[in-house]
Amino acid sequence: MLRKPGRSAGLLLPAVGIVLVTASCGVRPAPAARAPAKPPDSVARVSGVVAASPGCPVERPGHACAPRPVGHVRVEARDLRTGLTVSTRTSADGHYSLRLGKGRYVLSVAEQKVFPRCPEVIVPVASLAPVRADIPCDSGIR
């Protein structure tokens, strides 16, 4: 048996439509909370090269092989005081660059491969002067 909608149902339908249209217009989700960005004048540039050596299987006296750049790997800097980590990727020629505030950091190469094997490097950032921190890796060539 079908019932014919009453007068209240006829008034309710347009009201629901108005509420839906009003609720969906101009409503945006609140932005995610972020840590306040450090102003550019309170950070130092930490940069360097990630390179693996030896660069070739056989080195002869007077004909040393240059270290090979390790490109396209992630370099992480972990603040020793807070534990916060920032990261970047090396370019094809092994260069990387990070902007870090004053403090002590552990630089590490986050790579899933066995070689190159790269040790962690501790870097103190005591002033806003640029800091050079190369990361020497073991290529595994013997």
DRENDO-1510 file (C-alpha; in Angstrom, 1 decimal, always signed):
<recs>
REC; n; res; u; v; w
REC; 1; MET; +0.0; +0.0; +0.0 .
REC; 2; LEU; +1.4; +3.4; -1.0 .
REC; 3; ARG; +0.9; +6.4; +1.1 .
REC; 4; LYS; +0.7; +9.9; -0.3 .
REC; 5; PRO; +3.2; +12.2; +1.5 .
REC; 6; GLY; +1.6; +14.6; +3.8 .
REC; 7; ARG; +2.1; +18.4; +3.8 .
REC; 8; SER; +5.1; +18.2; +6.3 .
REC; 9; ALA; +7.0; +16.0; +3.9 .
REC; 10; GLY; +6.5; +18.5; +1.1 .
REC; 11; LEU; +8.0; +21.3; +3.2 .
REC; 12; LEU; +10.9; +19.2; +4.5 .
REC; 13; LEU; +12.4; +18.3; +1.1 .
REC; 14; PRO; +13.2; +21.9; +0.0 .
REC; 15; ALA; +14.6; +22.7; +3.5 .
REC; 16; VAL; +17.0; +19.7; +3.3 .
REC; 17; GLY; +18.1; +20.8; -0.2 .
REC; 18; ILE; +18.9; +24.4; +1.1 .
REC; 19; VAL; +20.9; +23.0; +4.0 .
REC; 20; LEU; +22.9; +20.7; +1.8 .
REC; 21; VAL; +23.7; +23.5; -0.7 .
REC; 22; THR; +24.6; +25.9; +2.0 .
REC; 23; ALA; +26.8; +23.4; +3.8 .
REC; 24; SER; +28.8; +22.5; +0.7 .
REC; 25; CYS; +29.5; +26.0; -0.6 .
REC; 26; GLY; +32.7; +27.5; +0.4 .
REC; 27; VAL; +33.5; +25.0; +3.1 .
REC; 28; ARG; +37.1; +23.9; +3.2 .
REC; 29; PRO; +38.9; +21.6; +5.6 .
REC; 30; ALA; +41.1; +23.4; +8.1 .
REC; 31; PRO; +44.8; +23.3; +7.2 .
REC; 32; ALA; +46.9; +20.7; +9.0 .
REC; 33; ALA; +48.9; +22.0; +11.9 .
REC; 34; ARG; +52.5; +22.4; +11.0 .
REC; 35; ALA; +55.5; +23.2; +13.0 .
REC; 36; PRO; +56.3; +26.9; +12.6 .
REC; 37; ALA; +58.9; +27.4; +9.9 .
REC; 38; LYS; +62.2; +28.9; +11.0 .
REC; 39; PRO; +62.8; +32.3; +9.4 .
REC; 40; PRO; +65.6; +32.2; +6.7 .
REC; 41; ASP; +67.9; +34.2; +9.0 .
REC; 42; SER; +67.9; +31.6; +11.7 .
REC; 43; VAL; +69.1; +28.6; +9.6 .
REC; 44; ALA; +72.5; +27.6; +8.2 .
REC; 45; ARG; +73.1; +25.8; +4.9 .
REC; 46; VAL; +74.7; +22.3; +5.5 .
REC; 47; SER; +75.9; +20.8; +2.2 .
REC; 48; GLY; +78.4; +18.3; +1.0 .
REC; 49; VAL; +79.0; +15.3; -1.3 .
REC; 50; VAL; +78.1; +11.7; -0.8 .
REC; 51; ALA; +80.9; +9.6; -2.5 .
REC; 52; ALA; +81.9; +6.0; -2.4 .
REC; 53; SER; +85.5; +4.7; -2.6 .
REC; 54; PRO; +87.4; +2.9; -3.9 .
REC; 55; GLY; +86.0; +4.0; -7.2 .
REC; 56; CYS; +87.5; +1.1; -9.3 .
REC; 57; PRO; +88.5; -2.5; -8.7 .
REC; 58; VAL; +92.3; -2.0; -9.1 .
REC; 59; GLU; +94.2; +1.0; -7.9 .
REC; 60; ARG; +97.9; +1.3; -9.0 .
REC; 61; PRO; +100.5; +3.5; -7.4 .
REC; 62; GLY; +100.3; +6.9; -9.0 .
REC; 63; HIS; +97.0; +6.1; -10.6 .
REC; 64; ALA; +94.4; +6.3; -7.8 .
REC; 65; CYS; +90.7; +6.1; -8.7 .
REC; 66; ALA; +88.6; +9.0; -7.7 .
REC; 67; PRO; +85.6; +8.3; -5.4 .
REC; 68; ARG; +82.3; +7.7; -7.2 .
REC; 69; PRO; +79.5; +10.1; -6.4 .
REC; 70; VAL; +76.4; +8.4; -4.9 .
REC; 71; GLY; +73.4; +10.0; -6.6 .
REC; 72; HIS; +69.7; +9.9; -6.0 .
REC; 73; VAL; +69.9; +8.7; -2.3 .
REC; 74; ARG; +68.1; +10.3; +0.7 .
REC; 75; VAL; +70.3; +12.1; +3.2 .
REC; 76; GLU; +68.7; +12.6; +6.6 .
REC; 77; ALA; +69.6; +15.0; +9.3 .
REC; 78; ARG; +68.4; +14.1; +12.8 .
REC; 79; ASP; +68.6; +16.7; +15.6 .
REC; 80; LEU; +70.3; +15.1; +18.6 .
REC; 81; ARG; +68.4; +17.2; +21.0 .
REC; 82; THR; +64.8; +16.9; +19.7 .
REC; 83; GLY; +65.0; +13.8; +17.5 .
REC; 84; LEU; +63.3; +15.7; +14.6 .
REC; 85; THR; +64.5; +14.6; +11.2 .
REC; 86; VAL; +64.7; +16.5; +7.9 .
REC; 87; SER; +65.8; +15.0; +4.6 .
REC; 88; THR; +66.8; +15.7; +1.1 .
REC; 89; ARG; +68.0; +13.7; -1.9 .
REC; 90; THR; +71.4; +13.9; -3.5 .
REC; 91; SER; +71.7; +15.1; -7.1 .
REC; 92; ALA; +73.2; +12.8; -9.8 .
REC; 93; ASP; +76.7; +14.0; -8.9 .
REC; 94; GLY; +76.2; +13.2; -5.2 .
REC; 95; HIS; +75.7; +16.8; -3.9 .
REC; 96; TYR; +73.1; +17.6; -1.2 .
REC; 97; SER; +72.0; +20.7; +0.7 .
REC; 98; LEU; +69.9; +21.2; +3.8 .
REC; 99; ARG; +68.8; +24.2; +5.8 .
REC; 100; LEU; +69.3; +23.6; +9.5 .
REC; 101; GLY; +69.0; +25.6; +12.7 .
REC; 102; LYS; +71.7; +25.8; +15.4 .
REC; 103; GLY; +72.3; +22.4; +17.1 .
REC; 104; ARG; +74.0; +19.1; +16.6 .
REC; 105; TYR; +72.8; +16.7; +13.9 .
REC; 106; VAL; +73.5; +13.2; +12.8 .
REC; 107; LEU; +73.7; +12.9; +9.0 .
REC; 108; SER; +72.9; +9.5; +7.5 .
REC; 109; VAL; +72.3; +8.0; +4.1 .
REC; 110; ALA; +69.0; +6.2; +4.1 .
REC; 111; GLU; +69.5; +3.5; +1.5 .
REC; 112; GLN; +68.2; +0.0; +1.5 .
REC; 113; LYS; +71.1; -1.5; -0.4 .
REC; 114; VAL; +74.1; -3.3; +1.2 .
REC; 115; PHE; +76.6; -1.1; -0.7 .
REC; 116; PRO; +77.6; +1.6; -0.6 .
REC; 117; ARG; +77.8; +1.5; +3.2 .
REC; 118; CYS; +77.8; +5.0; +4.5 .
REC; 119; PRO; +78.7; +5.9; +8.2 .
REC; 120; GLU; +76.7; +8.4; +10.2 .
REC; 121; VAL; +78.4; +11.8; +10.4 .
REC; 122; ILE; +77.9; +14.2; +13.3 .
REC; 123; VAL; +77.6; +17.8; +12.3 .
REC; 124; PRO; +77.6; +20.7; +14.8 .
REC; 125; VAL; +75.8; +23.9; +13.5 .
REC; 126; ALA; +77.1; +26.6; +15.9 .
REC; 127; SER; +76.5; +29.7; +13.8 .
REC; 128; LEU; +74.6; +30.7; +10.6 .
REC; 129; ALA; +77.7; +30.2; +8.5 .
REC; 130; PRO; +77.6; +27.5; +5.8 .
REC; 131; VAL; +78.8; +24.1; +7.0 .
REC; 132; ARG; +80.5; +21.6; +4.7 .
REC; 133; ALA; +79.9; +17.9; +5.6 .
REC; 134; ASP; +80.9; +15.3; +3.1 .
REC; 135; ILE; +79.8; +11.7; +3.7 .
REC; 136; PRO; +82.4; +9.1; +2.7 .
REC; 137; CYS; +81.0; +5.7; +1.8 .
REC; 138; ASP; +82.5; +2.3; +1.3 .
REC; 139; SER; +81.8; +1.1; -2.2 .
REC; 140; GLY; +82.4; -2.6; -1.4 .
REC; 141; ILE; +85.0; -2.9; -4.2 .
REC; 142; ARG; +88.1; -4.9; -3.0 .
</recs>
